[in-house]
Amino acid sequence: MTLKPTVILLLASVLTCSNMPADASQPVGFTSAREIIDSRGSDPLAGIWQLGADGATIAVLPTSPSASDFDIVILDSHDMSVIPGQSIGHARSTGKAGIYDASFVRSNILGKKTVRCIITLGKDGRLSFDYYKQGYNVKLRRLLPYLFRFSVNRQDTRPTSVDGAVRLYPPTGQGGPLML
């Protein structure tokens, strides 16, 4: 019967945590993202974007009015494991206009993985993502004798510059996408 007090303590802690007031940092939604963009959005990257690959909607929010750093927040996604309002990455301006260095964090069962990419803002108001890797690669199969040095390599001929996003807010002008 030692299990009964443990269950009671667990239920009591869950009930007290559920009655706690929410903190001041509410998740970012469409309306609060628009307010942040309107108050701080002087850079062309700041806005609400819809990704073409999976249809997710993200907000690129400047950290301050004069800064060249941006927070990337997910607003809507078909993936149920992603919580709306969650920060999924950061971007920083580079030396060239319209080119940004970004890092996204992906979570899976094994932990978190950082994915790096270069974001290019086109003249037509679209974003393109070019992914890159940094680090070392060690091939341990080189230590095996020649008989066992066969390998299977993955081949992917998909162009890397076709991943992108379309601006939803603020509108790009004539012929651009409409606001939600």
Secondary structure, 3 states (H helix, E strand, C coil): CCHHHHHHHHHHHHHHHHCCCCCCCCCCCHHHHHHHHHHHCCCCCCEEEEECCCCCEEEEEECCCCCCEEEEEEEECCCCCCCCCCEEEEEEECCCCCEEEEEEEEEECCEEEEEEEEEEECCCCEEEEEEECCCCCCCHHHHCCHHHCCCCCCCCCCCHHHCEEEEEECCCCCCCCCCC
